[in-house]
Amino acid sequence: MAKLSAQEIIDSLKEMTLLEIKEVVDLMKEEFGVDPSAVAVAAPVAGGAQAAAEEGPSSYDVVLASAGPNKINVIKLVKEITGLGLGEAKAIADNGGVVKEKVPASEAEEMKAKFEEAGATIELK
């Protein structure tokens, strides 16, 4: 099997759906034990505080921008994650808004993936 260049890999990813790309990322986690979305290449920095600032926030607010076409699945997911009742979860799915505040980065990414799999649009702020 011929070795693929980085550009060939990127070109093949451009042809995939988001779900197919998520599957590739999951396989990479399984095969190499590394989360490719968490890997960051950073040049050495003199000040530790400056390095921490470049890494980004350690927690996010998970905000539902749109429930998408599968609103029932999104309502169920909001209920599961927040522990809210059906009425409150439906209100978030209908109107959007903060699902959960100050969530650790890794957990926020997992939530985002679950919501996107259900067809929703999520923002991490």
Backbone as XML, in Angstrom:
<?xml version="1.0"?>
<chain id="A" units="angstrom">
  <residue number="1" name="MET">
    <atom name="N" x="0.849" y="-1.184" z="0.000"/>
    <atom name="CA" x="0.000" y="0.000" z="0.000"/>
    <atom name="C" x="0.888" y="1.239" z="0.000"/>
  </residue>
  <residue number="2" name="ALA">
    <atom name="N" x="0.613" y="2.145" z="-0.901"/>
    <atom name="CA" x="1.405" y="3.361" z="-1.024"/>
    <atom name="C" x="1.088" y="4.311" z="0.120"/>
  </residue>
  <residue number="3" name="LYS">
    <atom name="N" x="2.111" y="5.004" z="0.551"/>
    <atom name="CA" x="1.935" y="5.993" z="1.621"/>
    <atom name="C" x="1.255" y="7.230" z="1.051"/>
  </residue>
  <residue number="4" name="LEU">
    <atom name="N" x="0.203" y="7.713" z="1.759"/>
    <atom name="CA" x="-0.521" y="8.903" z="1.320"/>
    <atom name="C" x="0.132" y="10.151" z="1.897"/>
  </residue>
  <residue number="5" name="SER">
    <atom name="N" x="0.148" y="11.202" z="1.108"/>
    <atom name="CA" x="0.657" y="12.470" z="1.609"/>
    <atom name="C" x="-0.404" y="13.133" z="2.478"/>
  </residue>
  <residue number="6" name="ALA">
    <atom name="N" x="-0.002" y="14.082" z="3.275"/>
    <atom name="CA" x="-0.947" y="14.807" z="4.127"/>
    <atom name="C" x="-2.018" y="15.488" z="3.274"/>
  </residue>
  <residue number="7" name="GLN">
    <atom name="N" x="-1.647" y="16.044" z="2.129"/>
    <atom name="CA" x="-2.610" y="16.722" z="1.257"/>
    <atom name="C" x="-3.615" y="15.735" z="0.677"/>
  </residue>
  <residue number="8" name="GLU">
    <atom name="N" x="-3.170" y="14.516" z="0.349"/>
    <atom name="CA" x="-4.088" y="13.502" z="-0.172"/>
    <atom name="C" x="-5.109" y="13.095" z="0.893"/>
  </residue>
  <residue number="9" name="ILE">
    <atom name="N" x="-4.668" y="13.025" z="2.132"/>
    <atom name="CA" x="-5.578" y="12.696" z="3.233"/>
    <atom name="C" x="-6.611" y="13.805" z="3.399"/>
  </residue>
  <residue number="10" name="ILE">
    <atom name="N" x="-6.165" y="15.062" z="3.374"/>
    <atom name="CA" x="-7.077" y="16.204" z="3.499"/>
    <atom name="C" x="-8.071" y="16.211" z="2.344"/>
  </residue>
  <residue number="11" name="ASP">
    <atom name="N" x="-7.602" y="15.953" z="1.129"/>
    <atom name="CA" x="-8.491" y="15.926" z="-0.033"/>
    <atom name="C" x="-9.551" y="14.836" z="0.115"/>
  </residue>
  <residue number="12" name="SER">
    <atom name="N" x="-9.168" y="13.689" z="0.652"/>
    <atom name="CA" x="-10.157" y="12.620" z="0.831"/>
    <atom name="C" x="-11.155" y="12.979" z="1.931"/>
  </residue>
  <residue number="13" name="LEU">
    <atom name="N" x="-10.712" y="13.698" z="2.972"/>
    <atom name="CA" x="-11.628" y="14.127" z="4.034"/>
    <atom name="C" x="-12.656" y="15.124" z="3.504"/>
  </residue>
  <residue number="14" name="LYS">
    <atom name="N" x="-12.261" y="15.943" z="2.547"/>
    <atom name="CA" x="-13.182" y="16.933" z="1.972"/>
    <atom name="C" x="-14.355" y="16.269" z="1.266"/>
  </residue>
  <residue number="15" name="GLU">
    <atom name="N" x="-14.176" y="15.034" z="0.837"/>
    <atom name="CA" x="-15.222" y="14.317" z="0.114"/>
    <atom name="C" x="-16.165" y="13.555" z="1.051"/>
  </residue>
  <residue number="16" name="MET">
    <atom name="N" x="-15.860" y="13.546" z="2.369"/>
    <atom name="CA" x="-16.649" y="12.784" z="3.336"/>
    <atom name="C" x="-17.712" y="13.645" z="3.994"/>
  </residue>
  <residue number="17" name="THR">
    <atom name="N" x="-18.730" y="12.967" z="4.533"/>
    <atom name="CA" x="-19.732" y="13.649" z="5.342"/>
    <atom name="C" x="-19.177" y="13.821" z="6.745"/>
  </residue>
  <residue number="18" name="LEU">
    <atom name="N" x="-19.832" y="14.650" z="7.561"/>
    <atom name="CA" x="-19.367" y="14.848" z="8.933"/>
    <atom name="C" x="-19.396" y="13.552" z="9.728"/>
  </residue>
  <residue number="19" name="LEU">
    <atom name="N" x="-20.404" y="12.740" z="9.526"/>
    <atom name="CA" x="-20.481" y="11.468" z="10.245"/>
    <atom name="C" x="-19.343" y="10.536" z="9.853"/>
  </residue>
  <residue number="20" name="GLU">
    <atom name="N" x="-18.979" y="10.528" z="8.568"/>
    <atom name="CA" x="-17.853" y="9.701" z="8.127"/>
    <atom name="C" x="-16.542" y="10.207" z="8.730"/>
  </residue>
  <residue number="21" name="ILE">
    <atom name="N" x="-16.375" y="11.520" z="8.811"/>
    <atom name="CA" x="-15.165" y="12.088" z="9.416"/>
    <atom name="C" x="-15.116" y="11.757" z="10.898"/>
  </residue>
  <residue number="22" name="LYS">
    <atom name="N" x="-16.262" y="11.830" z="11.575"/>
    <atom name="CA" x="-16.313" y="11.476" z="12.997"/>
    <atom name="C" x="-15.890" y="10.025" z="13.186"/>
  </residue>
  <residue number="23" name="GLU">
    <atom name="N" x="-16.326" y="9.150" z="12.282"/>
    <atom name="CA" x="-15.952" y="7.737" z="12.339"/>
    <atom name="C" x="-14.438" y="7.579" z="12.193"/>
  </residue>
  <residue number="24" name="VAL">
    <atom name="N" x="-13.834" y="8.341" z="11.285"/>
    <atom name="CA" x="-12.384" y="8.300" z="11.090"/>
    <atom name="C" x="-11.671" y="8.756" z="12.375"/>
  </residue>
  <residue number="25" name="VAL">
    <atom name="N" x="-12.167" y="9.830" z="12.981"/>
    <atom name="CA" x="-11.572" y="10.345" z="14.214"/>
    <atom name="C" x="-11.676" y="9.292" z="15.317"/>
  </residue>
  <residue number="26" name="ASP">
    <atom name="N" x="-12.839" y="8.647" z="15.430"/>
    <atom name="CA" x="-13.012" y="7.606" z="16.443"/>
    <atom name="C" x="-12.050" y="6.445" z="16.216"/>
  </residue>
  <residue number="27" name="LEU">
    <atom name="N" x="-11.866" y="6.057" z="14.953"/>
    <atom name="CA" x="-10.920" y="4.983" z="14.637"/>
    <atom name="C" x="-9.491" y="5.385" z="14.985"/>
  </residue>
  <residue number="28" name="MET">
    <atom name="N" x="-9.152" y="6.670" z="14.771"/>
    <atom name="CA" x="-7.810" y="7.149" z="15.121"/>
    <atom name="C" x="-7.595" y="7.098" z="16.627"/>
  </residue>
  <residue number="29" name="LYS">
    <atom name="N" x="-8.641" y="7.468" z="17.378"/>
    <atom name="CA" x="-8.550" y="7.385" z="18.835"/>
    <atom name="C" x="-8.289" y="5.949" z="19.262"/>
  </residue>
  <residue number="30" name="GLU">
    <atom name="N" x="-9.042" y="5.024" z="18.654"/>
    <atom name="CA" x="-8.939" y="3.609" z="18.997"/>
    <atom name="C" x="-7.576" y="3.039" z="18.608"/>
  </residue>
  <residue number="31" name="GLU">
    <atom name="N" x="-7.139" y="3.327" z="17.395"/>
    <atom name="CA" x="-5.912" y="2.757" z="16.863"/>
    <atom name="C" x="-4.651" y="3.315" z="17.528"/>
  </residue>
  <residue number="32" name="PHE">
    <atom name="N" x="-4.617" y="4.636" z="17.718"/>
    <atom name="CA" x="-3.394" y="5.277" z="18.199"/>
    <atom name="C" x="-3.480" y="5.762" z="19.643"/>
  </residue>
  <residue number="33" name="GLY">
    <atom name="N" x="-4.662" y="5.723" z="20.219"/>
    <atom name="CA" x="-4.817" y="6.183" z="21.601"/>
    <atom name="C" x="-4.687" y="7.682" z="21.745"/>
  </residue>
  <residue number="34" name="VAL">
    <atom name="N" x="-4.927" y="8.406" z="20.651"/>
    <atom name="CA" x="-4.779" y="9.861" z="20.656"/>
    <atom name="C" x="-6.037" y="10.477" z="20.069"/>
  </residue>
  <residue number="35" name="ASP">
    <atom name="N" x="-6.501" y="11.548" z="20.688"/>
    <atom name="CA" x="-7.645" y="12.274" z="20.155"/>
    <atom name="C" x="-7.105" y="13.340" z="19.208"/>
  </residue>
  <residue number="36" name="PRO">
    <atom name="N" x="-7.248" y="13.152" z="17.885"/>
    <atom name="CA" x="-6.674" y="14.116" z="16.946"/>
    <atom name="C" x="-7.242" y="15.521" z="17.094"/>
  </residue>
  <residue number="37" name="SER">
    <atom name="N" x="-8.459" y="15.633" z="17.606"/>
    <atom name="CA" x="-9.020" y="16.969" z="17.777"/>
    <atom name="C" x="-8.393" y="17.692" z="18.956"/>
  </residue>
  <residue number="38" name="ALA">
    <atom name="N" x="-7.724" y="16.961" z="19.846"/>
    <atom name="CA" x="-7.115" y="17.583" z="21.019"/>
    <atom name="C" x="-5.638" y="17.905" z="20.805"/>
  </residue>
  <residue number="39" name="VAL">
    <atom name="N" x="-5.069" y="17.417" z="19.717"/>
    <atom name="CA" x="-3.649" y="17.637" z="19.456"/>
    <atom name="C" x="-3.447" y="19.050" z="18.932"/>
  </residue>
  <residue number="40" name="ALA">
    <atom name="N" x="-2.537" y="19.763" z="19.546"/>
    <atom name="CA" x="-2.235" y="21.126" z="19.105"/>
    <atom name="C" x="-0.733" y="21.258" z="18.939"/>
  </residue>
  <residue number="41" name="VAL">
    <atom name="N" x="-0.332" y="21.848" z="17.856"/>
    <atom name="CA" x="1.081" y="22.084" z="17.623"/>
    <atom name="C" x="1.371" y="23.513" z="18.042"/>
  </residue>
  <residue number="42" name="ALA">
    <atom name="N" x="2.260" y="23.661" z="19.012"/>
    <atom name="CA" x="2.580" y="24.993" z="19.508"/>
    <atom name="C" x="4.089" y="25.159" z="19.598"/>
  </residue>
  <residue number="43" name="ALA">
    <atom name="N" x="4.555" y="26.317" z="19.216"/>
    <atom name="CA" x="5.966" y="26.626" z="19.347"/>
    <atom name="C" x="6.269" y="26.889" z="20.815"/>
  </residue>
  <residue number="44" name="PRO">
    <atom name="N" x="7.485" y="26.600" z="21.255"/>
    <atom name="CA" x="7.827" y="26.885" z="22.645"/>
    <atom name="C" x="7.654" y="28.372" z="22.944"/>
  </residue>
  <residue number="45" name="VAL">
    <atom name="N" x="7.087" y="28.665" z="24.102"/>
    <atom name="CA" x="6.824" y="30.036" z="24.496"/>
    <atom name="C" x="7.560" y="30.312" z="25.791"/>
  </residue>
  <residue number="46" name="ALA">
    <atom name="N" x="8.120" y="31.501" z="25.894"/>
    <atom name="CA" x="8.886" y="31.857" z="27.079"/>
    <atom name="C" x="8.022" y="31.926" z="28.330"/>
  </residue>
  <residue number="47" name="GLY">
    <atom name="N" x="6.853" y="32.554" z="28.247"/>
    <atom name="CA" x="5.999" y="32.720" z="29.423"/>
    <atom name="C" x="4.959" y="31.628" z="29.527"/>
  </residue>
  <residue number="48" name="GLY">
    <atom name="N" x="4.830" y="30.989" z="30.665"/>
    <atom name="CA" x="3.847" y="29.938" z="30.863"/>
    <atom name="C" x="2.433" y="30.454" z="30.731"/>
  </residue>
  <residue number="49" name="ALA">
    <atom name="N" x="2.157" y="31.646" z="31.211"/>
    <atom name="CA" x="0.809" y="32.208" z="31.125"/>
    <atom name="C" x="0.422" y="32.445" z="29.676"/>
  </residue>
  <residue number="50" name="GLN">
    <atom name="N" x="1.385" y="32.872" z="28.878"/>
    <atom name="CA" x="1.097" y="33.106" z="27.466"/>
    <atom name="C" x="0.779" y="31.783" z="26.773"/>
  </residue>
  <residue number="51" name="ALA">
    <atom name="N" x="1.484" y="30.712" z="27.127"/>
    <atom name="CA" x="1.211" y="29.403" z="26.543"/>
    <atom name="C" x="-0.188" y="28.934" z="26.919"/>
  </residue>
  <residue number="52" name="ALA">
    <atom name="N" x="-0.578" y="29.145" z="28.151"/>
    <atom name="CA" x="-1.907" y="28.736" z="28.598"/>
    <atom name="C" x="-2.986" y="29.527" z="27.854"/>
  </residue>
  <residue number="53" name="ALA">
    <atom name="N" x="-2.720" y="30.783" z="27.594"/>
    <atom name="CA" x="-3.692" y="31.616" z="26.888"/>
    <atom name="C" x="-3.866" y="31.142" z="25.448"/>
  </residue>
  <residue number="54" name="GLU">
    <atom name="N" x="-2.800" y="30.648" z="24.833"/>
    <atom name="CA" x="-2.878" y="30.191" z="23.458"/>
    <atom name="C" x="-3.616" y="28.871" z="23.332"/>
  </residue>
  <residue number="55" name="GLU">
    <atom name="N" x="-3.663" y="28.074" z="24.391"/>
    <atom name="CA" x="-4.332" y="26.781" z="24.339"/>
    <atom name="C" x="-5.840" y="26.934" z="24.247"/>
  </residue>
  <residue number="56" name="GLY">
    <atom name="N" x="-6.377" y="28.042" z="24.675"/>
    <atom name="CA" x="-7.816" y="28.245" z="24.637"/>
    <atom name="C" x="-8.431" y="27.963" z="25.987"/>
  </residue>
  <residue number="57" name="PRO">
    <atom name="N" x="-9.723" y="28.185" z="26.084"/>
    <atom name="CA" x="-10.393" y="28.007" z="27.372"/>
    <atom name="C" x="-10.450" y="26.537" z="27.770"/>
  </residue>
  <residue number="58" name="SER">
    <atom name="N" x="-10.490" y="26.300" z="29.073"/>
    <atom name="CA" x="-10.566" y="24.933" z="29.564"/>
    <atom name="C" x="-12.007" y="24.489" z="29.744"/>
  </residue>
  <residue number="59" name="SER">
    <atom name="N" x="-12.945" y="25.435" z="29.679"/>
    <atom name="CA" x="-14.356" y="25.067" z="29.772"/>
    <atom name="C" x="-15.179" y="25.924" z="28.814"/>
  </residue>
  <residue number="60" name="TYR">
    <atom name="N" x="-16.327" y="25.380" z="28.445"/>
    <atom name="CA" x="-17.188" y="26.043" z="27.470"/>
    <atom name="C" x="-18.631" y="26.024" z="27.934"/>
  </residue>
  <residue number="61" name="ASP">
    <atom name="N" x="-19.421" y="26.943" z="27.370"/>
    <atom name="CA" x="-20.861" y="26.885" z="27.483"/>
    <atom name="C" x="-21.344" y="26.197" z="26.203"/>
  </residue>
  <residue number="62" name="VAL">
    <atom name="N" x="-22.157" y="25.149" z="26.362"/>
    <atom name="CA" x="-22.696" y="24.426" z="25.219"/>
    <atom name="C" x="-24.029" y="25.085" z="24.863"/>
  </residue>
  <residue number="63" name="VAL">
    <atom name="N" x="-24.093" y="25.686" z="23.665"/>
    <atom name="CA" x="-25.264" y="26.474" z="23.250"/>
    <atom name="C" x="-25.902" y="25.821" z="22.023"/>
  </residue>
  <residue number="64" name="LEU">
    <atom name="N" x="-27.203" y="25.554" z="22.120"/>
    <atom name="CA" x="-27.952" y="24.995" z="21.005"/>
    <atom name="C" x="-28.366" y="26.134" z="20.079"/>
  </residue>
  <residue number="65" name="ALA">
    <atom name="N" x="-27.839" y="26.129" z="18.861"/>
    <atom name="CA" x="-28.186" y="27.164" z="17.885"/>
    <atom name="C" x="-29.436" y="26.769" z="17.107"/>
  </residue>
  <residue number="66" name="SER">
    <atom name="N" x="-29.549" y="25.474" z="16.791"/>
    <atom name="CA" x="-30.703" y="24.994" z="16.029"/>
    <atom name="C" x="-30.900" y="23.509" z="16.308"/>
  </residue>
  <residue number="67" name="ALA">
    <atom name="N" x="-32.153" y="23.097" z="16.484"/>
    <atom name="CA" x="-32.451" y="21.691" z="16.752"/>
    <atom name="C" x="-32.383" y="20.849" z="15.481"/>
  </residue>
  <residue number="68" name="GLY">
    <atom name="N" x="-32.529" y="21.474" z="14.333"/>
    <atom name="CA" x="-32.478" y="20.730" z="13.085"/>
    <atom name="C" x="-33.764" y="19.949" z="12.842"/>
  </residue>
  <residue number="69" name="PRO">
    <atom name="N" x="-33.731" y="19.010" z="11.921"/>
    <atom name="CA" x="-34.944" y="18.296" z="11.517"/>
    <atom name="C" x="-35.429" y="17.240" z="12.520"/>
  </residue>
  <residue number="70" name="ASN">
    <atom name="N" x="-34.553" y="16.756" z="13.388"/>
    <atom name="CA" x="-34.910" y="15.696" z="14.341"/>
    <atom name="C" x="-35.108" y="16.267" z="15.737"/>
  </residue>
  <residue number="71" name="LYS">
    <atom name="N" x="-36.062" y="17.173" z="15.876"/>
    <atom name="CA" x="-36.253" y="17.895" z="17.134"/>
    <atom name="C" x="-36.536" y="16.962" z="18.308"/>
  </residue>
  <residue number="72" name="ILE">
    <atom name="N" x="-37.269" y="15.879" z="18.078"/>
    <atom name="CA" x="-37.603" y="14.950" z="19.172"/>
    <atom name="C" x="-36.332" y="14.341" z="19.759"/>
  </residue>
  <residue number="73" name="ASN">
    <atom name="N" x="-35.399" y="13.928" z="18.893"/>
    <atom name="CA" x="-34.135" y="13.367" z="19.381"/>
    <atom name="C" x="-33.331" y="14.406" z="20.156"/>
  </residue>
  <residue number="74" name="VAL">
    <atom name="N" x="-33.386" y="15.644" z="19.698"/>
    <atom name="CA" x="-32.664" y="16.722" z="20.380"/>
    <atom name="C" x="-33.289" y="16.988" z="21.749"/>
  </residue>
  <residue number="75" name="ILE">
    <atom name="N" x="-34.609" y="16.980" z="21.825"/>
    <atom name="CA" x="-35.295" y="17.178" z="23.117"/>
    <atom name="C" x="-34.871" y="16.083" z="24.094"/>
  </residue>
  <residue number="76" name="LYS">
    <atom name="N" x="-34.851" y="14.833" z="23.628"/>
    <atom name="CA" x="-34.424" y="13.715" z="24.481"/>
    <atom name="C" x="-32.993" y="13.909" z="24.966"/>
  </residue>
  <residue number="77" name="LEU">
    <atom name="N" x="-32.138" y="14.372" z="24.079"/>
    <atom name="CA" x="-30.738" y="14.587" z="24.433"/>
    <atom name="C" x="-30.591" y="15.718" z="25.443"/>
  </residue>
  <residue number="78" name="VAL">
    <atom name="N" x="-31.345" y="16.801" z="25.267"/>
    <atom name="CA" x="-31.312" y="17.911" z="26.228"/>
    <atom name="C" x="-31.768" y="17.410" z="27.595"/>
  </residue>
  <residue number="79" name="LYS">
    <atom name="N" x="-32.844" y="16.621" z="27.625"/>
    <atom name="CA" x="-33.336" y="16.065" z="28.898"/>
    <atom name="C" x="-32.274" y="15.204" z="29.559"/>
  </residue>
  <residue number="80" name="GLU">
    <atom name="N" x="-31.635" y="14.349" z="28.757"/>
    <atom name="CA" x="-30.617" y="13.436" z="29.275"/>
    <atom name="C" x="-29.427" y="14.185" z="29.868"/>
  </residue>
  <residue number="81" name="ILE">
    <atom name="N" x="-28.966" y="15.202" z="29.169"/>
    <atom name="CA" x="-27.761" y="15.929" z="29.589"/>
    <atom name="C" x="-28.043" y="16.863" z="30.759"/>
  </residue>
  <residue number="82" name="THR">
    <atom name="N" x="-29.188" y="17.531" z="30.738"/>
    <atom name="CA" x="-29.466" y="18.561" z="31.747"/>
    <atom name="C" x="-30.281" y="18.073" z="32.929"/>
  </residue>
  <residue number="83" name="GLY">
    <atom name="N" x="-31.062" y="17.016" z="32.726"/>
    <atom name="CA" x="-31.952" y="16.562" z="33.786"/>
    <atom name="C" x="-33.223" y="17.399" z="33.873"/>
  </residue>
  <residue number="84" name="LEU">
    <atom name="N" x="-33.458" y="18.260" z="32.873"/>
    <atom name="CA" x="-34.657" y="19.088" z="32.850"/>
    <atom name="C" x="-35.877" y="18.246" z="32.506"/>
  </residue>
  <residue number="85" name="GLY">
    <atom name="N" x="-37.041" y="18.803" z="32.773"/>
    <atom name="CA" x="-38.289" y="18.156" z="32.399"/>
    <atom name="C" x="-38.551" y="18.321" z="30.916"/>
  </residue>
  <residue number="86" name="LEU">
    <atom name="N" x="-39.583" y="17.650" z="30.458"/>
    <atom name="CA" x="-39.922" y="17.672" z="29.037"/>
    <atom name="C" x="-40.217" y="19.084" z="28.532"/>
  </residue>
  <residue number="87" name="GLY">
    <atom name="N" x="-40.973" y="19.861" z="29.290"/>
    <atom name="CA" x="-41.323" y="21.216" z="28.866"/>
    <atom name="C" x="-40.119" y="22.121" z="28.725"/>
  </residue>
  <residue number="88" name="GLU">
    <atom name="N" x="-39.213" y="22.058" z="29.715"/>
    <atom name="CA" x="-38.008" y="22.903" z="29.662"/>
    <atom name="C" x="-37.087" y="22.472" z="28.526"/>
  </residue>
  <residue number="89" name="ALA">
    <atom name="N" x="-36.940" y="21.149" z="28.340"/>
    <atom name="CA" x="-36.085" y="20.643" z="27.263"/>
    <atom name="C" x="-36.651" y="21.035" z="25.899"/>
  </residue>
  <residue number="90" name="LYS">
    <atom name="N" x="-37.978" y="20.970" z="25.750"/>
    <atom name="CA" x="-38.622" y="21.364" z="24.497"/>
    <atom name="C" x="-38.417" y="22.855" z="24.237"/>
  </residue>
  <residue number="91" name="ALA">
    <atom name="N" x="-38.496" y="23.669" z="25.283"/>
    <atom name="CA" x="-38.288" y="25.113" z="25.123"/>
    <atom name="C" x="-36.881" y="25.398" z="24.598"/>
  </residue>
  <residue number="92" name="ILE">
    <atom name="N" x="-35.890" y="24.698" z="25.114"/>
    <atom name="CA" x="-34.513" y="24.897" z="24.628"/>
    <atom name="C" x="-34.412" y="24.445" z="23.177"/>
  </residue>
  <residue number="93" name="ALA">
    <atom name="N" x="-35.013" y="23.286" z="22.845"/>
    <atom name="CA" x="-34.964" y="22.796" z="21.468"/>
    <atom name="C" x="-35.683" y="23.746" z="20.507"/>
  </residue>
  <residue number="94" name="ASP">
    <atom name="N" x="-36.804" y="24.320" z="20.956"/>
    <atom name="CA" x="-37.572" y="25.238" z="20.100"/>
    <atom name="C" x="-36.869" y="26.575" z="19.909"/>
  </residue>
  <residue number="95" name="ASN">
    <atom name="N" x="-36.335" y="27.117" z="20.993"/>
    <atom name="CA" x="-35.808" y="28.490" z="20.973"/>
    <atom name="C" x="-34.294" y="28.581" z="20.968"/>
  </residue>
  <residue number="96" name="GLY">
    <atom name="N" x="-33.607" y="27.469" z="21.171"/>
    <atom name="CA" x="-32.158" y="27.496" z="21.294"/>
    <atom name="C" x="-31.771" y="28.026" z="22.656"/>
  </residue>
  <residue number="97" name="GLY">
    <atom name="N" x="-30.497" y="28.126" z="22.906"/>
    <atom name="CA" x="-30.015" y="28.652" z="24.172"/>
    <atom name="C" x="-28.990" y="27.738" z="24.809"/>
  </residue>
  <residue number="98" name="VAL">
    <atom name="N" x="-28.573" y="28.120" z="26.001"/>
    <atom name="CA" x="-27.524" y="27.391" z="26.714"/>
    <atom name="C" x="-28.078" y="26.060" z="27.215"/>
  </residue>
  <residue number="99" name="VAL">
    <atom name="N" x="-27.410" y="24.990" z="26.840"/>
    <atom name="CA" x="-27.771" y="23.660" z="27.316"/>
    <atom name="C" x="-27.086" y="23.411" z="28.647"/>
  </residue>
  <residue number="100" name="LYS">
    <atom name="N" x="-25.784" y="23.719" z="28.703"/>
    <atom name="CA" x="-25.011" y="23.515" z="29.928"/>
    <atom name="C" x="-23.874" y="24.531" z="29.951"/>
  </residue>
  <residue number="101" name="GLU">
    <atom name="N" x="-23.585" y="25.052" z="31.142"/>
    <atom name="CA" x="-22.540" y="26.070" z="31.292"/>
    <atom name="C" x="-21.286" y="25.488" z="31.926"/>
  </residue>
  <residue number="102" name="LYS">
    <atom name="N" x="-20.163" y="26.116" z="31.583"/>
    <atom name="CA" x="-18.861" y="25.800" z="32.166"/>
    <atom name="C" x="-18.567" y="24.297" z="32.160"/>
  </residue>
  <residue number="103" name="VAL">
    <atom name="N" x="-18.661" y="23.701" z="30.967"/>
    <atom name="CA" x="-18.402" y="22.283" z="30.776"/>
    <atom name="C" x="-16.936" y="22.122" z="30.383"/>
  </residue>
  <residue number="104" name="PRO">
    <atom name="N" x="-16.212" y="21.152" z="30.978"/>
    <atom name="CA" x="-14.822" y="20.920" z="30.561"/>
    <atom name="C" x="-14.747" y="20.686" z="29.051"/>
  </residue>
  <residue number="105" name="ALA">
    <atom name="N" x="-13.647" y="21.119" z="28.457"/>
    <atom name="CA" x="-13.504" y="21.095" z="26.999"/>
    <atom name="C" x="-13.782" y="19.719" z="26.402"/>
  </residue>
  <residue number="106" name="SER">
    <atom name="N" x="-13.234" y="18.664" z="26.978"/>
    <atom name="CA" x="-13.423" y="17.329" z="26.406"/>
    <atom name="C" x="-14.891" y="16.912" z="26.470"/>
  </residue>
  <residue number="107" name="GLU">
    <atom name="N" x="-15.549" y="17.194" z="27.586"/>
    <atom name="CA" x="-16.968" y="16.856" z="27.737"/>
    <atom name="C" x="-17.823" y="17.684" z="26.777"/>
  </residue>
  <residue number="108" name="ALA">
    <atom name="N" x="-17.453" y="18.950" z="26.582"/>
    <atom name="CA" x="-18.192" y="19.816" z="25.655"/>
    <atom name="C" x="-18.092" y="19.275" z="24.229"/>
  </residue>
  <residue number="109" name="GLU">
    <atom name="N" x="-16.924" y="18.796" z="23.835"/>
    <atom name="CA" x="-16.749" y="18.231" z="22.495"/>
    <atom name="C" x="-17.599" y="16.974" z="22.326"/>
  </residue>
  <residue number="110" name="GLU">
    <atom name="N" x="-17.667" y="16.144" z="23.390"/>
    <atom name="CA" x="-18.495" y="14.943" z="23.338"/>
    <atom name="C" x="-19.973" y="15.316" z="23.177"/>
  </residue>
  <residue number="111" name="MET">
    <atom name="N" x="-20.409" y="16.317" z="23.945"/>
    <atom name="CA" x="-21.801" y="16.769" z="23.834"/>
    <atom name="C" x="-22.085" y="17.288" z="22.426"/>
  </residue>
  <residue number="112" name="LYS">
    <atom name="N" x="-21.161" y="18.084" z="21.912"/>
    <atom name="CA" x="-21.333" y="18.644" z="20.579"/>
    <atom name="C" x="-21.481" y="17.530" z="19.550"/>
  </residue>
  <residue number="113" name="ALA">
    <atom name="N" x="-20.658" y="16.492" z="19.662"/>
    <atom name="CA" x="-20.730" y="15.373" z="18.729"/>
    <atom name="C" x="-22.085" y="14.665" z="18.822"/>
  </residue>
  <residue number="114" name="LYS">
    <atom name="N" x="-22.580" y="14.474" z="20.043"/>
    <atom name="CA" x="-23.881" y="13.815" z="20.228"/>
    <atom name="C" x="-25.003" y="14.644" z="19.592"/>
  </residue>
  <residue number="115" name="PHE">
    <atom name="N" x="-24.972" y="15.954" z="19.840"/>
    <atom name="CA" x="-26.009" y="16.815" z="19.276"/>
    <atom name="C" x="-25.932" y="16.850" z="17.752"/>
  </residue>
  <residue number="116" name="GLU">
    <atom name="N" x="-24.717" y="16.934" z="17.211"/>
    <atom name="CA" x="-24.571" y="16.976" z="15.759"/>
    <atom name="C" x="-25.026" y="15.664" z="15.132"/>
  </residue>
  <residue number="117" name="GLU">
    <atom name="N" x="-24.785" y="14.550" z="15.832"/>
    <atom name="CA" x="-25.244" y="13.254" z="15.345"/>
    <atom name="C" x="-26.779" y="13.226" z="15.293"/>
  </residue>
  <residue number="118" name="ALA">
    <atom name="N" x="-27.421" y="13.928" z="16.238"/>
    <atom name="CA" x="-28.889" y="14.012" z="16.268"/>
    <atom name="C" x="-29.424" y="15.041" z="15.270"/>
  </residue>
  <residue number="119" name="GLY">
    <atom name="N" x="-28.530" y="15.776" z="14.601"/>
    <atom name="CA" x="-28.952" y="16.750" z="13.591"/>
    <atom name="C" x="-28.994" y="18.183" z="14.053"/>
  </residue>
  <residue number="120" name="ALA">
    <atom name="N" x="-28.563" y="18.446" z="15.285"/>
    <atom name="CA" x="-28.609" y="19.811" z="15.828"/>
    <atom name="C" x="-27.328" y="20.573" z="15.484"/>
  </residue>
  <residue number="121" name="THR">
    <atom name="N" x="-27.422" y="21.891" z="15.625"/>
    <atom name="CA" x="-26.262" y="22.767" z="15.464"/>
    <atom name="C" x="-25.897" y="23.309" z="16.841"/>
  </residue>
  <residue number="122" name="ILE">
    <atom name="N" x="-24.645" y="23.089" z="17.244"/>
    <atom name="CA" x="-24.169" y="23.462" z="18.569"/>
    <atom name="C" x="-23.005" y="24.430" z="18.452"/>
  </residue>
  <residue number="123" name="GLU">
    <atom name="N" x="-22.958" y="25.393" z="19.351"/>
    <atom name="CA" x="-21.831" y="26.314" z="19.445"/>
    <atom name="C" x="-21.197" y="26.151" z="20.807"/>
  </residue>
  <residue number="124" name="LEU">
    <atom name="N" x="-19.878" y="26.189" z="20.846"/>
    <atom name="CA" x="-19.152" y="26.165" z="22.106"/>
    <atom name="C" x="-18.611" y="27.560" z="22.341"/>
  </residue>
  <residue number="125" name="LYS">
    <atom name="N" x="-19.047" y="28.193" z="23.425"/>
    <atom name="CA" x="-18.640" y="29.569" z="23.704"/>
    <atom name="C" x="-17.893" y="29.625" z="25.018"/>
  </residue>
</chain>
